[in-house]
């Protein structure tokens, strides 16, 4: 009988490896064009054999500035959002191990001892008696035989959720890398704007001192003095504004780094920062499927697909098994005596006859799968739009910078000519004031455009899934 029970148990274990009732997963078609947009706003040639692709380039390879690389190392080691993402992966991994363990029986051992007295009027012998019973058993209890794939579907769902969490962690890391890079560039631009404001203030203060002397000598009008004073006051305000912005940008960088960034790692200005490397966006939008957030969305879709198998299996019988072997005796010393062995073999079948909840649960699982499918398709569309926007900036930002550099050169010549004409008494100070205001505004815009060009390189790296093909 023992051999028969063991053989039956082995057969059932083999049957556990059967297929599930979940529908076969087929990756949905991407609901975006196969190629990137084309037109005047986009680069003439998107693919370049000389440039590496973003997924194949690590952040350390992409960012060429040594100080920025140091800040990035601090952020990857100390950022709390990234730490939370890693802890979430550990949690979901442990949850998967629980679901996987349900496929196999849990073996346990237990010992028991009972001793009770039966009064005479209840005893079958007519006299009081004391009964002792001792037992030791080992075996499995209530192990579900997964003939219809319910447990296996739950395990597959947990596995896909684990992979989704791991992709989410890599997505959080990529977002952190991009945020650190852009915040670093924003701090560099603010500091350059502050330097520009200081230089303008010094220039206008020197003009004010000169015109004040001329006014006191009767060689300049009070109107000229007040005009140059307004320029000084505006420059003073701009110094205060960019001092504030630089401090706030540094605070953001410290938050992303998870610690105080050493001063030697901070940029002096935008001109001192080595720009990131250019990346090749490729010709096909299929590169988006390797983005961490898209991969996470697909794993969630696979998890929802697996849960349909759980809901379908609820319509079929659930078979559980309890099997124990051990020894029992009326005395402790007799537990291991000959003839004291015992065993229990107790299969149990539960057949659902009527439960309206199972039909509703199946419908919920199917609708949930459609919701996650829609979210997956939406994620791809959003990713395509992000890349298209970044490419539109890439295709036009150089022309904007070149035009602004020419504008700065022209306004600087205008300012110098206006100063020369004022010094010769040809024009009043109004022309100098207007020219100086135009020059300062053009210089500010140029700093902003240079910062936007570098920020766009970082954005393009991120939206193309930078480093997603590199193990991390």
C-alpha positions in Angstrom: 0.0 0.0 0.0 2.9 2.3 0.8 4.5 1.7 -2.6 1.1 2.4 -4.3 0.7 5.6 -2.5 4.3 6.7 -3.3 3.8 5.9 -7.0 0.6 7.8 -7.1 2.3 10.8 -5.4 5.1 10.7 -8.0 2.6 10.6 -10.9 0.8 13.6 -9.5 4.1 15.6 -9.1 4.8 14.9 -12.8 1.4 16.1 -13.8 2.1 19.4 -12.0 4.4 20.3 -14.9 1.5 20.6 -17.3 0.5 23.7 -19.2 -1.6 26.5 -17.8 -5.0 27.8 -18.9 -3.7 31.3 -19.6 -4.1 32.4 -23.2 -0.9 32.3 -25.3 0.9 35.6 -25.2 1.6 37.4 -28.4 3.3 40.8 -28.4 0.9 43.5 -29.6 1.9 45.5 -32.6 3.4 48.9 -31.8 0.8 51.5 -32.5 3.4 54.0 -33.8 5.1 54.5 -37.2 8.0 52.2 -37.9 10.3 55.2 -38.6 11.0 58.5 -37.0 9.4 61.6 -38.3 10.9 63.5 -41.3 10.7 67.1 -42.3 12.4 70.5 -41.9 12.4 70.3 -38.1 14.3 67.0 -38.0 18.0 66.1 -38.8 18.7 65.3 -42.4 20.4 62.0 -41.5 19.3 60.3 -38.4 21.5 57.2 -38.5 25.3 57.6 -38.3 27.8 54.7 -38.4 30.2 56.9 -36.4 28.0 57.4 -33.4 27.0 54.7 -30.8 23.4 54.1 -30.0 22.0 55.2 -26.7 21.0 51.7 -25.4 24.6 50.5 -25.9 26.2 53.5 -24.0 26.6 53.6 -20.2 26.0 56.9 -18.4 29.7 57.1 -17.6 30.5 56.8 -21.4 27.8 59.3 -22.3 28.8 62.0 -19.9 32.3 63.1 -20.7 32.7 65.8 -18.0 34.8 64.3 -15.1 33.1 66.4 -12.4 29.7 65.5 -13.6 30.7 61.8 -13.6 31.6 62.3 -9.9 28.2 63.7 -9.1 26.5 60.9 -11.0 28.4 58.3 -8.9 27.2 60.0 -5.7 23.6 60.0 -7.0 23.7 56.3 -8.0 25.0 55.4 -4.6 22.9 57.6 -2.4 19.6 58.6 -4.1 16.7 57.6 -2.0 14.2 57.2 -4.8 16.6 54.7 -6.5 17.0 52.9 -3.2 13.2 52.6 -2.8 13.0 51.1 -6.4 15.7 48.5 -5.5 13.9 47.6 -2.3 10.6 47.2 -4.2 12.4 44.7 -6.6 13.6 42.7 -3.5 10.0 42.7 -2.2 8.4 41.5 -5.5 11.2 38.9 -5.9 10.4 37.4 -2.5 6.7 37.4 -3.4 7.5 35.5 -6.6 9.5 32.9 -4.5 6.4 32.4 -2.3 4.2 31.7 -5.4 6.8 29.4 -6.9 7.0 27.5 -3.7 3.3 26.7 -3.9 4.0 24.4 -6.8 5.8 22.0 -4.4 4.6 20.2 -1.3 5.6 21.6 2.1 7.1 18.8 4.2 6.8 19.1 7.9 7.3 17.0 11.0 5.3 17.1 14.2 5.2 15.3 17.4 2.2 15.1 19.8 1.5 13.7 23.3 -1.9 13.4 25.0 -2.8 12.1 28.4 -6.3 12.3 29.8 -8.4 10.6 32.5 -11.9 9.2 31.8 -14.2 9.0 34.8 -15.9 5.7 35.6 -19.3 6.6 34.5 -18.0 7.5 31.0 -15.5 4.6 30.7 -16.5 1.6 28.7 -14.8 -0.5 31.3 -17.0 0.9 34.1 -14.0 2.2 36.0 -11.9 5.3 35.8 -9.0 5.0 33.4 -6.0 7.1 32.2 -5.2 7.1 28.5 -1.8 8.1 27.0 -1.0 8.5 23.3 2.2 9.6 21.7 2.9 10.1 18.0 5.5 11.4 15.6 4.5 12.2 12.0 6.2 13.6 8.9 4.6 14.4 5.5 2.7 16.9 3.5 -0.6 18.6 4.3 -3.1 20.2 2.0 -0.8 20.4 -1.1 -2.8 21.4 -4.1 -2.1 19.3 -7.2 -2.0 21.9 -10.0 -3.7 19.8 -12.7 -5.4 22.9 -14.2 -2.5 25.4 -13.9 -4.0 27.7 -11.3 -0.9 27.7 -9.1 1.4 27.8 -12.1 -0.4 30.8 -13.5 -0.1 32.6 -10.2 3.6 31.8 -10.3 3.9 33.2 -13.9 2.0 36.3 -12.9 4.4 36.9 -9.9 7.4 36.3 -12.2 6.3 38.9 -14.7 5.6 41.4 -11.9 9.1 40.8 -10.7 10.5 41.5 -14.1 8.3 44.6 -14.3 9.7 45.9 -11.0 13.3 45.2 -12.2 12.6 47.1 -15.4 11.1 49.9 -13.2 14.3 50.0 -11.2 16.3 50.5 -14.4 13.8 53.1 -15.5 14.2 54.9 -12.2 18.0 54.8 -12.6 17.8 56.2 -16.2 15.5 59.0 -15.0 17.9 59.8 -12.2 20.8 59.9 -14.7 18.9 62.3 -16.9 17.8 64.5 -14.0 21.3 64.7 -12.6 22.7 65.7 -16.0 20.0 68.3 -16.7 20.2 69.7 -13.2 24.0 70.0 -13.5 23.7 71.9 -16.8 21.0 74.1 -15.2 23.3 75.0 -12.4 26.1 75.7 -14.8 23.8 78.0 -16.9 22.6 79.8 -13.8 26.2 80.4 -12.7 27.1 81.7 -16.1 24.1 84.0 -16.1 25.2 85.2 -12.7 28.7 85.9 -14.0 27.1 87.8 -16.9 24.9 89.8 -14.5 28.0 90.7 -12.4 29.9 91.8 -15.6 27.0 93.9 -16.7 26.7 95.5 -13.2 30.4 96.4 -13.2 30.0 97.9 -16.7 27.0 99.9 -15.8 28.4 101.0 -12.4 31.5 102.4 -14.2 29.2 104.3 -16.6 27.2 105.6 -13.7 30.3 106.9 -12.0 31.4 108.6 -15.2 28.1 110.2 -15.9 27.7 111.3 -12.3 31.0 113.2 -12.6 29.9 114.7 -15.8 26.6 115.7 -14.3 28.3 117.3 -11.3 30.5 119.2 -13.8 27.5 120.3 -15.8 28.5 118.1 -18.9 25.6 115.6 -18.6 21.9 115.9 -18.0 20.0 114.6 -15.1 18.0 112.4 -17.6 21.2 110.7 -18.6 22.1 110.1 -15.0 18.7 108.6 -14.2 18.8 106.4 -17.3 22.2 104.9 -16.4 20.9 104.5 -12.8 18.0 102.3 -14.0 20.5 100.1 -15.8 22.5 99.7 -12.6 19.4 98.9 -10.7 18.3 96.3 -13.3 21.8 94.7 -13.1 21.6 94.6 -9.3 18.3 92.9 -9.5 19.6 90.3 -12.0 22.5 89.6 -9.8 20.2 88.8 -6.9 17.9 86.7 -9.1 20.6 84.5 -10.5 22.2 84.2 -7.1 18.9 82.7 -5.9 18.5 80.5 -9.0 22.1 79.1 -8.7 21.5 78.3 -5.0 18.2 76.6 -5.8 19.8 74.6 -8.7 22.5 73.5 -6.3 19.9 72.4 -3.8 18.2 70.3 -6.5 21.5 68.7 -7.4 22.2 67.9 -3.7 18.7 66.3 -3.4 19.3 64.1 -6.5 22.8 63.1 -5.3 21.3 62.2 -1.9 24.2 64.0 -0.2 26.0 67.4 -0.2 27.9 67.6 -3.5 31.5 68.7 -2.9 32.3 72.2 -4.2 35.1 70.8 -6.4 32.6 68.8 -8.4 30.3 71.8 -9.2 30.7 73.7 -12.5 32.0 77.3 -12.7 29.8 78.0 -15.7 28.3 76.4 -18.8 31.5 77.0 -20.8 33.5 74.9 -18.4 31.4 71.8 -18.8 32.4 69.2 -21.4 29.3 68.4 -23.4 27.9 64.8 -23.5 28.5 62.6 -26.5 26.2 62.6 -29.4 24.0 59.5 -29.8 22.6 57.7 -32.9 18.8 57.5 -32.7 18.8 54.8 -35.4 16.2 54.6 -38.2 13.6 52.4 -36.6 11.2 53.2 -33.7 11.5 49.5 -32.6 14.4 50.7 -30.3 11.6 52.0 -28.0 10.7 48.4 -27.1 14.0 48.2 -25.2 13.2 51.2 -23.0 12.8 50.2 -19.3 9.4 51.8 -19.0 8.1 50.0 -22.1 9.6 46.7 -20.9 7.9 47.2 -17.5 4.6 47.9 -19.2 5.0 44.7 -21.4 5.8 42.6 -18.3 2.7 43.9 -16.6 0.7 42.9 -19.7 2.1 39.4 -19.5 1.2 39.3 -15.8 -2.4 40.3 -16.6 -2.4 37.6 -19.3 -1.2 35.0 -16.8 -3.9 36.0 -14.3 -6.6 35.1 -16.8 -5.3 31.5 -16.4 -5.9 31.8 -12.6 -9.5 32.9 -13.3 -10.2 30.2 -15.8 -8.8 27.5 -13.5 -11.4 28.5 -10.9 -14.1 26.7 -13.0 -12.3 23.3 -12.5 -11.8 21.0 -9.6 -9.1 21.7 -7.0 -7.3 18.6 -5.8 -5.4 18.7 -2.6 -3.4 16.0 -0.8 -2.5 15.2 2.7 0.0 12.3 3.3 1.6 11.5 6.6 3.9 8.7 7.8 5.0 8.2 11.3 4.8 6.2 14.5 2.3 6.1 17.4 2.1 4.3 20.7 0.4 4.3 24.0 3.7 4.8 25.7 6.6 7.1 25.0 9.1 4.2 25.1 7.1 2.3 22.5 7.2 4.9 19.7 9.9 3.2 17.8 9.0 -0.4 18.6 8.1 -2.9 16.0 4.5 -2.5 14.7 4.1 1.1 15.9 4.3 2.6 12.4 1.3 4.6 11.1 0.4 6.4 7.9 -2.4 8.6 6.5 -3.2 9.2 2.8 -6.1 11.7 2.3 -6.7 13.2 -1.1 -9.5 15.8 -1.4 -11.4 17.1 -4.4 -13.3 20.3 -4.4 -15.7 20.7 -7.4 -17.3 24.1 -8.0 -21.0 23.6 -8.8 -22.4 27.1 -8.6 -20.4 30.3 -7.7 -21.4 33.4 -9.6 -18.2 35.1 -8.5 -16.0 32.9 -10.7 -17.7 34.3 -13.9 -17.3 37.9 -12.6 -13.7 37.2 -11.7 -12.9 35.9 -15.2 -14.5 39.0 -16.7 -12.5 41.2 -14.4 -9.2 39.5 -15.4 -10.1 39.9 -19.1 -11.0 43.5 -18.8 -7.9 44.1 -16.7 -5.8 42.6 -19.4 -7.3 45.0 -21.9 -6.6 47.9 -19.6 -3.0 47.0 -19.2 -2.8 46.4 -23.0 -4.1 50.0 -23.6 -1.6 51.3 -21.0 1.2 49.5 -22.9 0.2 51.0 -26.2 -0.1 54.4 -24.7 3.4 54.1 -23.2 4.8 53.3 -26.6 3.0 56.3 -28.2 4.2 58.6 -25.4 7.7 57.3 -25.9 7.5 57.9 -29.6 6.4 61.5 -29.0 9.2 62.1 -26.6 11.8 60.9 -29.1 10.2 62.9 -31.9 10.2 66.1 -29.8 13.8 65.6 -28.9 14.7 65.0 -32.5 12.9 68.2 -33.5 15.0 70.1 -31.0 18.1 68.4 -32.3 17.3 69.3 -35.8 16.9 73.0 -35.1 18.9 74.0 -32.0 22.2 74.4 -33.8 20.6 76.9 -36.2 19.1 78.8 -33.2 22.5 78.9 -31.5 24.3 80.1 -34.6 21.7 82.8 -35.3 21.8 84.0 -31.6 25.6 84.1 -31.7 25.4 86.3 -34.8 22.8 88.4 -33.0 25.0 88.8 -29.9 28.0 89.9 -32.1 25.8 92.4 -33.9 24.3 93.9 -30.7 27.8 94.1 -29.2 29.0 96.1 -32.2 25.9 98.3 -31.9 26.6 98.8 -28.2 30.3 99.7 -28.9 29.3 102.2 -31.6 26.7 103.7 -29.4 29.2 104.2 -26.6 31.7 105.8 -29.1 29.0 108.1 -30.5 28.0 109.1 -26.9 31.6 109.8 -25.9 32.0 112.1 -29.0 28.8 113.9 -28.2 27.0 112.8 -31.3 24.1 110.9 -29.5 22.6 111.1 -26.0 22.8 108.3 -23.5 19.4 106.9 -24.6 21.0 105.1 -27.6 23.7 103.6 -25.2 21.0 102.4 -22.8 18.9 100.8 -25.5 22.0 99.1 -27.1 23.2 97.8 -23.7 19.7 96.4 -22.8 19.6 94.6 -26.2 23.1 93.2 -25.7 22.4 91.9 -22.3 19.1 90.3 -23.4 20.8 88.7 -26.4 23.6 87.3 -24.2 21.0 85.8 -21.8 19.2 84.1 -24.6 22.4 82.7 -25.9 23.3 81.1 -22.6 19.8 79.6 -22.4 20.1 78.2 -26.0 23.4 76.6 -25.3 22.0 75.1 -22.1 19.0 73.8 -24.1 21.3 72.2 -26.7 23.1 70.2 -24.0 19.9 69.4 -22.2 18.4 68.1 -25.4 21.4 65.7 -25.8 20.7 64.4 -22.3 17.0 64.1 -23.0 17.6 62.2 -26.3 19.8 59.8 -24.5 17.2 59.2 -21.9 14.1 58.8 -24.2 16.1 56.4 -26.4 16.6 54.1 -23.4 20.2 55.0 -22.6 22.2 52.1 -21.2 19.2 49.7 -21.5 21.3 47.1 -23.4 24.1 47.3 -20.8 23.8 45.0 -17.7 23.5 47.0 -14.5 
